[in-house]
Amino acid sequence: MIKWTNTFVWANLKYIEMTGVLMRIFSFTLVSWMGAESPFMLVWVVNTIDAVMLTWCSALKKDSAYTLLNAFWILVGLIGIARTIVTVH
C-alpha cells in the first residue's frame, strides 16, 4: 500500500504540493478575514490535512527541513483540533 501511495505521490508531486499550499493559504486567510468568527474546526482540519500532504512530499524528496516544519504543523493541527473539540463541548 505504501509503495503504491509513494508512486502516486511521486507521479503527482507538483499537484499535491500546490494543493497543500493552496489549502494552507485558504485556511489562514479565513482566520485572517473572519477572526474570532472563523470556523476553527474546519481551519484546523484543513491545516492538518495539508500538513500531512506537504510532509509526505518533502519526505519523499528527502528535504529534512520542510519535512520537520510540516510534521510540526501536523502536531499543531492535532492540538488545534483537540482544543476546538474541548472548547465547543
C-alpha positions as CSV (number, residue, x, y, z in Angstrom):
1,M,0.0,0.0,0.0
2,I,2.7,2.5,1.0
3,K,4.8,1.7,-2.2
4,W,1.7,2.3,-4.4
5,T,1.0,5.6,-2.5
6,N,4.6,6.8,-2.8
7,T,4.5,6.0,-6.5
8,F,1.2,8.0,-6.8
9,V,2.6,10.9,-4.8
10,W,5.9,11.0,-6.9
11,A,3.8,11.0,-10.1
12,N,1.7,13.9,-8.9
13,L,4.1,15.7,-6.6
14,K,3.8,19.2,-8.0
15,Y,0.0,19.0,-8.0
16,I,-0.1,17.6,-4.4
17,E,2.3,20.3,-3.2
18,M,0.4,23.1,-4.9
19,T,-2.9,21.8,-3.5
20,G,-1.4,21.6,0.0
21,V,0.0,25.2,-0.3
22,L,-3.4,26.5,-1.5
23,M,-5.2,24.7,1.3
24,R,-2.9,26.4,3.8
25,I,-3.3,29.8,2.3
26,F,-7.1,29.3,2.3
27,S,-7.2,28.2,6.0
28,F,-5.1,31.1,7.2
29,T,-6.8,33.6,5.0
30,L,-10.1,32.5,6.5
31,V,-8.8,33.1,10.0
32,S,-7.4,36.5,9.0
33,W,-10.6,37.7,7.5
34,M,-13.1,36.2,10.0
35,G,-11.1,36.4,13.2
36,A,-13.0,35.0,16.2
37,E,-15.9,34.1,13.9
38,S,-13.7,31.6,11.9
39,P,-14.9,28.0,11.7
40,F,-11.9,26.9,13.7
41,M,-12.6,23.1,13.4
42,L,-12.6,23.5,9.6
43,V,-9.4,25.6,9.6
44,W,-7.6,23.1,11.8
45,V,-8.7,20.1,9.8
46,V,-7.7,21.7,6.5
47,N,-4.4,22.8,8.0
48,T,-3.7,19.3,9.3
49,I,-4.6,17.6,6.0
50,D,-2.3,20.0,4.1
51,A,0.5,19.4,6.6
52,V,0.2,15.6,6.0
53,M,0.3,16.2,2.2
54,L,3.3,18.5,2.4
55,T,5.2,16.3,4.9
56,W,4.8,13.3,2.7
57,C,6.0,15.2,-0.4
58,S,9.0,16.7,1.4
59,A,9.9,13.3,3.0
60,L,9.9,11.7,-0.5
61,K,12.1,14.5,-1.7
62,K,14.4,13.9,1.3
63,D,14.1,17.6,2.3
64,S,14.6,17.3,6.0
65,A,13.9,21.0,6.8
66,Y,10.5,21.0,5.2
67,T,9.7,17.5,6.5
68,L,10.3,18.8,10.0
69,L,8.4,22.0,9.5
70,N,5.4,20.3,8.1
71,A,5.5,17.5,10.7
72,F,5.4,20.2,13.3
73,W,2.3,21.6,11.6
74,I,0.7,18.2,11.9
75,L,1.2,18.3,15.6
76,V,0.0,21.9,15.8
77,G,-3.1,20.9,13.8
78,L,-3.9,17.9,16.0
79,I,-3.6,20.1,19.1
80,G,-5.8,22.8,17.5
81,I,-8.4,20.1,16.7
82,A,-8.3,18.8,20.2
83,R,-8.6,22.3,21.7
84,T,-11.5,23.1,19.4
85,I,-13.4,19.9,20.5
86,V,-12.8,20.8,24.2
87,T,-13.9,24.4,23.7
88,V,-17.0,23.5,21.7
89,H,-18.2,20.8,24.1
